[in-house]
Amino acid sequence: MAVGKHQRRSRRGLKAALVVLGALVLAGGGSAYAAYRYDASAAVRILPGVRIAGLDVSGMTREEAIREVTALASRTLDAPLSVRAGDHTWTVTPAAIGMTAEVGAAVDEAFALAERMPFVSRVYHRLADRPVGASIELGFRIDEGAIRDFVERARDEVAVPAVNARIALVEGELVTRRARPGVTLGVRAAVARIRAALEERASSVAIPLRTVEPEVTPTELGKTIVVDLSENVLRLYDGLRIIKEYPVATAAPGYVTPVGTWRVIDKKENPTWYNPALDSWGADLPPVIAPGPDNPLGTRALYLNAPGIRIHGTSNAASIGTYASHGCIRMYISDSEELYPLVPIGTRVIIKP
């Protein structure tokens, strides 16, 4: 029974619209000109019964619809979004990180409904104020470039650089430092999570932190020889750990064991000694001394890239622990033989004052 009443009302509405349409035709001198004029004048307004994202825009002009839909979109674009990364939190809005609403496109679609509708049907809906029952979605565009810009700024705030293991001579002091991992943001993962949060209209999102491993660990430091001239002690480090310690002799007054950071560039077992100072302190010594008990280099020698400087054994055991050499670093024969296989070519040698 109710359906029958609805059908009768529809027929009455259609009849009324046709009557008005007929009147317009008659008023136009028997032509459809008046009807077309009415349709043209009404085209500046959206058909009745049209909604954009649930907002009724029936009868609105384009300017009115743009204003109202923009206000509706702002509820999404201006809503606070909490972004968390570790102990850091930023409160932003979707608009601030690149989200925009396609308001113009949605309003254009609302007007396009009338253009796609047959002339008579369109005039009928307008004259009879009959809703067309159309619902249009409001699209949103997400600019990943803007999200990435935000994430990179956030990364700069969060990032803690990794610390490399170090053993070095700094202003005359030996500095050792343990390695520590750092922290940064995973940019690609963060962008993806923020984008998903925007699409889901979430109010908060956690973005992942990523551990940054140090480039140099204690193991990668390898071996380091440290000669302390103030103590006349040679220490062998493996990474940051002292694994051997030996007494040594270094330069006598008037000579120099050069302070600095050097390298082992060669190694010799039972080395031959070539007199480096035939015109000075070596004038009374032969130009060459073959391997043997009288050789000044002992049975093992490590050659440094510091000119003329070696770490070597000596038969003059009484000099160990004193300042007695012409610049080289002397060791007990047994200590030099123990150290020799532990030190590869390329090992750093730090000589500190």
C-alpha positions in Angstrom: 0.0 0.0 0.0 2.9 2.4 0.9 4.6 1.5 -2.4 1.5 2.5 -4.3 1.4 5.8 -2.5 5.0 6.4 -3.4 4.4 5.6 -7.0 1.4 8.0 -7.1 3.5 10.8 -5.5 6.2 10.2 -8.2 3.7 10.3 -10.9 2.3 13.5 -9.5 5.8 15.0 -9.3 6.5 14.0 -12.9 3.1 15.4 -14.0 3.8 18.7 -12.2 7.3 18.9 -13.8 5.8 18.2 -17.2 3.1 20.8 -16.7 5.8 23.4 -15.8 7.9 22.3 -18.7 4.8 22.6 -21.0 4.2 26.1 -19.6 7.7 27.1 -20.4 7.4 25.8 -23.9 4.1 27.7 -24.4 5.6 30.8 -22.9 8.4 30.5 -25.4 6.0 30.8 -28.3 5.5 27.1 -28.8 9.2 26.2 -28.8 11.5 24.6 -26.4 13.6 27.7 -26.2 12.2 28.7 -22.8 13.0 25.3 -21.4 16.6 25.5 -22.6 16.9 28.9 -21.2 15.8 27.6 -17.8 18.2 24.7 -18.0 21.1 27.0 -18.9 20.3 29.3 -16.1 20.0 26.4 -13.6 23.3 24.8 -14.8 25.3 27.0 -12.4 23.9 25.0 -9.5 24.4 21.4 -8.6 21.5 19.0 -9.0 19.4 18.2 -5.9 20.4 15.0 -4.0 24.1 15.2 -4.7 26.6 14.6 -1.8 30.3 14.9 -1.7 31.9 12.8 1.0 28.5 12.8 2.8 28.1 16.6 2.5 24.9 17.7 0.8 25.8 20.1 -2.0 22.4 20.3 -3.6 21.7 23.6 -5.3 25.1 25.0 -4.6 27.1 27.1 -7.0 30.7 26.1 -7.8 32.0 28.7 -5.4 29.7 27.6 -2.6 30.6 24.0 -3.1 34.3 24.6 -3.2 34.1 26.6 0.0 32.0 23.9 1.9 33.9 20.9 0.6 37.2 22.6 1.5 35.9 23.2 5.0 35.0 19.5 5.2 38.4 18.4 3.9 40.2 20.6 6.5 38.8 18.2 9.2 41.1 15.6 7.7 44.0 17.8 6.5 44.3 19.8 9.8 43.8 16.8 12.2 46.9 16.3 14.4 49.1 13.4 13.5 51.6 12.2 16.2 54.8 10.8 14.7 57.0 8.8 17.1 60.6 7.6 16.7 62.3 6.3 19.8 62.1 9.1 22.4 61.2 11.7 19.9 57.7 12.8 19.0 56.5 15.3 16.4 53.0 16.6 16.0 52.2 17.5 12.5 49.1 17.7 10.2 48.5 15.8 7.0 48.5 19.1 5.2 51.9 20.0 6.5 53.5 16.8 5.2 52.1 16.9 1.7 48.5 15.6 1.8 45.9 17.6 -0.3 42.3 17.2 -1.1 41.0 17.0 -4.6 38.2 19.4 -3.9 38.0 20.8 -7.4 37.8 17.4 -9.0 34.9 16.3 -6.7 32.9 19.5 -7.4 33.5 19.1 -11.1 32.1 15.6 -10.9 29.1 16.9 -9.1 28.4 19.3 -12.0 29.2 16.7 -14.6 26.3 14.5 -13.3 23.9 17.0 -14.8 25.8 17.1 -18.1 25.5 13.3 -18.5 21.8 13.3 -17.7 19.2 13.6 -20.5 17.7 17.0 -20.9 14.1 16.2 -19.9 15.3 14.2 -16.8 17.6 16.9 -15.8 14.9 19.6 -16.0 12.5 17.3 -14.2 14.9 16.8 -11.2 15.4 20.6 -11.0 11.8 21.6 -11.3 10.4 18.9 -9.1 13.3 19.2 -6.7 13.7 15.4 -6.9 17.0 14.1 -5.4 19.2 12.2 -7.9 20.7 10.2 -5.0 24.3 10.6 -6.1 27.3 10.2 -3.8 30.8 11.4 -4.8 34.0 10.5 -3.0 36.4 13.2 -2.0 39.9 12.1 -3.1 43.1 12.9 -1.4 46.5 13.1 -2.9 49.7 12.2 -0.9 53.0 13.7 -1.9 55.7 11.2 -0.9 58.4 13.9 -1.7 57.0 16.1 1.1 56.8 13.1 3.5 60.4 12.3 2.7 61.5 15.9 3.4 59.8 15.6 6.8 61.5 12.3 7.5 64.9 13.5 6.6 64.5 16.5 8.9 63.4 14.1 11.6 66.3 11.9 10.9 68.7 14.8 11.5 67.1 15.3 15.0 67.2 11.7 15.9 70.4 10.5 14.4 73.3 9.5 16.7 76.4 8.7 14.7 78.2 5.5 15.2 81.6 5.8 17.1 84.5 4.0 15.6 87.0 2.2 17.8 90.2 4.2 17.9 93.7 4.1 19.2 95.7 7.2 18.2 98.2 9.8 19.3 96.4 13.1 20.0 98.4 16.1 21.1 101.1 13.8 22.5 98.6 11.6 24.4 97.5 8.1 23.6 93.8 8.1 23.1 91.8 4.9 23.0 88.1 4.7 22.3 85.6 1.9 22.2 83.3 1.4 19.3 79.6 2.3 19.8 76.7 1.7 17.4 74.7 4.7 16.3 71.0 5.3 15.5 69.2 6.7 12.5 65.8 6.6 10.9 65.1 4.1 8.1 63.9 6.7 5.6 62.2 4.3 3.2 60.3 2.4 5.9 59.4 5.7 7.6 57.9 7.2 4.5 55.9 4.0 3.9 54.5 4.0 7.4 53.5 7.6 7.4 51.9 7.2 4.0 49.8 4.3 5.3 48.9 6.3 8.4 47.6 9.2 6.2 45.6 6.7 4.0 44.1 5.2 7.1 43.4 8.6 8.7 45.3 7.5 11.8 46.1 9.9 14.6 49.5 8.4 15.4 52.3 6.5 13.8 55.6 5.0 15.0 58.5 5.0 12.6 61.4 2.6 12.9 64.8 3.4 14.1 67.7 1.6 12.6 71.0 0.7 14.2 74.2 2.0 12.5 77.2 -0.2 13.1 80.6 1.4 13.5 82.9 1.1 10.5 85.8 0.3 12.7 85.5 -2.2 15.6 88.3 -3.3 18.0 88.8 -6.4 15.8 89.3 -4.3 12.7 91.8 -2.1 14.5 94.1 -5.1 14.5 97.6 -4.8 16.1 99.2 -1.6 17.2 102.6 -1.1 18.7 102.8 1.8 21.2 106.2 2.9 22.3 106.1 5.2 25.4 109.3 7.3 25.5 108.6 8.5 29.0 108.7 5.0 30.3 110.8 3.3 27.7 108.2 0.6 27.4 106.8 -1.0 24.2 103.2 -2.3 24.4 101.5 -4.4 21.8 97.8 -3.9 21.5 95.3 -6.2 19.9 92.4 -3.9 19.2 92.2 -2.0 22.5 93.7 -4.7 24.7 97.3 -4.8 25.7 98.6 -8.3 25.0 102.4 -7.8 25.4 104.6 -5.3 27.2 108.4 -5.1 26.9 111.1 -2.8 28.3 113.1 -1.0 25.5 115.9 1.5 25.0 115.3 4.6 23.0 117.3 7.6 21.7 120.2 8.9 23.8 120.5 12.6 24.4 121.4 14.3 21.1 119.5 11.7 19.1 115.8 11.4 18.3 113.3 8.5 18.4 110.6 10.3 16.3 107.3 10.9 18.0 104.3 10.2 15.7 102.3 7.5 14.0 104.3 5.2 11.7 104.0 1.8 10.0 106.0 -1.4 9.9 107.0 -1.6 6.2 109.4 -4.6 6.4 110.6 -7.4 8.6 113.9 -9.3 8.7 115.1 -12.4 10.5 118.8 -12.3 11.1 119.1 -9.0 9.3 122.3 -7.5 7.8 123.2 -4.1 9.3 124.2 -1.4 6.9 126.0 1.5 8.5 123.7 4.6 8.2 126.2 7.1 9.6 129.7 6.5 8.1 130.5 10.2 8.4 129.3 10.6 12.0 128.7 8.2 14.9 129.2 5.2 12.7 132.6 6.3 11.4 134.4 3.7 13.6 132.1 0.9 12.5 132.3 -1.2 9.3 130.0 -0.3 6.5 128.2 -3.7 6.7 127.8 -6.2 9.5 126.5 -9.6 8.5 124.0 -11.6 10.7 125.6 -12.9 13.9 126.2 -12.2 17.5 127.9 -8.9 16.8 125.1 -7.5 14.5 123.6 -4.3 16.1 120.1 -5.4 15.0 120.2 -8.7 16.9 118.3 -11.5 15.3 115.0 -9.7 14.5 114.2 -6.3 13.0 111.0 -4.4 12.2 111.6 -1.6 9.7 109.5 1.5 10.1 108.6 4.2 7.6 110.2 6.7 9.9 113.6 7.1 8.2 116.3 4.9 9.6 114.2 3.8 12.6 113.8 0.1 13.5 112.5 -2.0 16.4 115.2 -4.6 16.9 117.0 -6.8 19.3 120.4 -5.9 20.8 123.3 -7.7 22.3 123.8 -4.7 24.6 121.2 -5.9 27.2 122.4 -3.4 29.7 121.0 -0.5 27.6 117.4 -1.7 27.9 115.3 0.6 29.9 117.7 3.6 29.3 118.1 6.3 26.7 121.0 4.8 24.7 120.3 4.3 21.0 120.9 6.5 18.0 117.1 6.7 17.5 116.1 3.0 17.1 114.0 1.1 19.6 116.1 -1.7 21.1 114.7 -4.8 22.8 116.1 -7.8 24.5 116.9 -10.5 21.9 114.4 -12.9 23.4 111.7 -10.2 23.5 112.3 -9.2 19.8 112.0 -12.8 18.8 108.7 -13.2 20.7 107.3 -9.9 19.2 108.4 -10.6 15.6 105.7 -13.2 14.6 103.0 -11.2 16.3 103.4 -8.2 14.1 102.4 -8.2 10.4 103.7 -5.8 7.9 101.5 -2.7 7.9 101.1 -2.7 11.7 100.8 0.8 13.1 103.5 2.0 15.4 102.7 4.9 17.7 105.6 6.6 19.4 104.5 8.9 22.2 106.6 11.3 24.2 
